[in-house]
Amino acid sequence: MDRDRQMIWLGYRLQLRPKAQCRSSLTDTEWQYANSLSTKRSLQFCNGRALARQLLLRYQGVSPANADISLPSDAAPALKVCSELWQLSISHSAQAIAVAVSRTNKLGLDIEQLKPRNTDDFSREYPALTGATDQLAFYQRWTAAEAYSKYSAVPLLQVLRHSLPADLPTHYLPLNGFMLCLTYQHADAGLTITEDL
């Protein structure tokens, strides 16, 4: 398979931008939908879509008008670039947002704010978290479980009840106060990471 088709572009912001700064990257329908949401959810929605389209513009030369993202439903958002189905995963936590896109590489992405937790209780209850001896290890396992849930479309509680697949390519990115985890299909995929695009 052509390596460019397997490429993954990952972007993140640790501080959401105001809605008005995202407006030019959203469709009129998305903007109307965003205005029907709570302030927090609206910011997350606008930033996620704007960041996805900015990644596509920067790395693939795709104008925002040629990147169609489905409105929220029970399923993950679907991305079509010039009518071709692409892979998309979006995650948010507190004031942070992360987005990954790829032409063909199936994706799952999670970002979590690092907060003190009783990790022992979680690790005892859920096999996917077993062996997390400190906060960093706990958040690596937690974000891996969330990312795998998105990747596989298996509900998170089901994922937590089993050990995670050992052979799935996974990339961790510790950030200032956050942990990010990306799972993806092709181990030889190229990965480009951009902060605060």
C-alpha positions in Angstrom: 0.0 0.0 0.0 1.2 3.5 -0.8 2.9 4.9 2.3 1.1 8.3 1.9 -2.2 6.4 2.2 -1.1 5.0 5.6 0.2 8.3 6.9 -1.4 9.7 10.1 -1.6 13.4 10.9 -2.2 14.1 14.6 -2.9 17.6 16.0 -3.6 18.8 19.5 -4.3 21.9 21.5 -4.0 22.1 25.2 -6.2 25.2 25.2 -9.4 25.5 23.3 -9.7 28.5 21.0 -12.8 30.7 21.1 -15.6 29.6 18.8 -15.2 32.7 16.6 -11.7 31.6 15.7 -13.0 28.3 14.5 -15.9 29.7 12.4 -14.1 29.8 9.0 -13.4 26.1 9.2 -17.0 25.1 9.9 -20.0 24.7 7.6 -23.1 26.7 8.2 -24.9 23.6 9.4 -22.1 22.8 11.9 -22.1 26.4 13.1 -25.9 26.2 13.7 -25.5 22.9 15.5 -22.6 24.3 17.7 -24.8 27.2 18.7 -27.4 24.7 20.0 -24.9 23.1 22.4 -23.8 24.1 25.9 -20.8 26.5 26.0 -18.3 23.8 26.9 -19.6 21.2 24.3 -19.8 23.9 21.6 -16.1 24.9 22.1 -15.1 21.2 21.9 -17.2 20.6 18.8 -15.9 23.7 17.0 -12.2 23.1 17.9 -12.3 19.4 16.9 -13.7 20.1 13.5 -11.5 23.1 12.9 -8.4 21.2 13.9 -9.3 18.3 11.6 -9.8 20.6 8.6 -6.6 22.6 9.4 -4.6 19.3 9.5 -6.0 18.3 6.1 -5.3 21.8 4.6 -1.7 21.9 5.9 -0.6 18.4 5.0 -2.9 17.4 2.1 -3.9 20.8 0.6 -7.6 19.9 1.2 -9.7 23.0 1.5 -12.2 23.0 4.4 -15.1 22.9 1.9 -13.9 19.5 0.6 -13.7 17.9 4.1 -17.2 16.7 5.1 -17.6 15.6 8.8 -20.9 14.0 9.8 -22.8 15.6 12.7 -22.8 13.8 16.0 -24.9 10.6 16.4 -24.5 7.3 18.2 -21.5 6.5 15.9 -18.1 8.2 15.7 -18.0 11.1 13.3 -17.3 10.1 9.7 -14.9 12.1 7.5 -15.2 12.3 3.7 -12.5 14.1 1.7 -13.6 14.9 -1.8 -16.3 12.2 -1.4 -13.7 9.6 -0.3 -14.1 8.1 3.1 -11.1 8.8 5.4 -10.4 7.8 9.0 -10.9 10.3 11.8 -10.7 10.2 15.6 -11.3 13.2 17.9 -10.9 13.3 21.7 -11.1 16.1 24.3 -10.5 16.5 28.0 -10.8 19.7 30.0 -9.5 22.5 27.8 -7.5 20.1 25.5 -8.5 18.7 22.1 -6.7 16.1 19.9 -7.5 15.0 16.3 -6.0 12.3 14.1 -6.8 11.8 10.4 -5.6 9.3 7.8 -6.7 8.2 4.4 -6.8 4.4 5.2 -5.2 3.8 8.6 -7.9 2.9 11.1 -7.5 5.1 14.2 -8.5 5.4 17.8 -7.4 8.5 19.9 -7.8 9.6 23.5 -6.5 12.5 25.5 -7.0 12.7 29.3 -6.1 15.4 31.8 -3.9 14.0 34.5 -5.7 14.1 37.8 -5.1 12.3 41.1 -7.1 9.1 41.3 -7.2 6.0 43.4 -5.6 3.9 40.7 -5.4 0.8 42.8 -9.2 0.4 42.8 -9.5 0.8 39.0 -6.6 -1.6 38.5 -8.2 -4.3 40.7 -11.6 -3.9 39.0 -10.5 -3.8 35.4 -8.0 -6.2 33.8 -7.1 -3.6 31.1 -5.6 -1.4 33.8 -3.8 -4.2 35.8 -0.2 -3.5 36.5 -0.4 0.3 36.6 1.9 1.1 39.4 1.9 4.9 39.3 -0.2 7.7 37.9 1.6 7.8 34.6 1.2 4.1 33.9 -2.4 4.3 34.9 -3.1 7.0 32.4 -1.2 5.2 29.7 -3.4 2.2 30.2 -6.6 4.2 30.6 -6.0 6.2 27.4 -5.0 3.0 25.6 -8.3 1.4 26.6 -10.3 4.5 25.4 -8.3 4.7 22.2 -8.9 1.0 21.6 -12.6 1.4 22.3 -12.8 4.0 19.5 -10.6 2.0 17.2 -12.6 -1.2 17.6 -16.1 0.3 18.2 -16.3 -1.9 21.3 -17.9 -0.1 24.4 -15.3 1.1 26.9 -16.6 -1.0 29.8 -16.2 -4.1 27.7 -12.7 -3.1 26.7 -11.7 -2.5 30.3 -12.9 -6.0 31.3 -10.2 -7.7 29.2 -6.5 -7.3 28.6 -5.7 -5.0 25.7 -4.3 -6.5 22.5 -0.5 -6.6 22.7 0.1 -6.4 18.9 -1.9 -3.2 18.1 0.4 -0.3 17.2 0.1 2.3 20.0 1.8 5.7 20.4 1.8 7.6 23.7 2.5 11.3 24.0 2.9 12.7 27.5 2.0 16.3 27.5 1.9 19.1 30.1 -0.8 17.8 32.4 -2.2 15.4 29.9 -1.6 11.9 28.4 -2.5 11.2 24.7 -2.7 7.8 23.2 -3.2 6.9 19.5 -3.9 3.3 18.3 -3.7 2.5 14.6 -3.9 -0.3 12.1 -0.6 -0.3 10.2 2.6 -0.6 12.3 4.7 0.9 9.5 2.5 4.1 9.2 4.2 7.4 9.2 3.1 9.8 12.0 3.2 13.6 11.9 2.4 15.4 15.1 1.5 19.1 15.2 0.9 21.2 18.3 -1.7 24.0 18.4 -2.3 24.3 14.7 
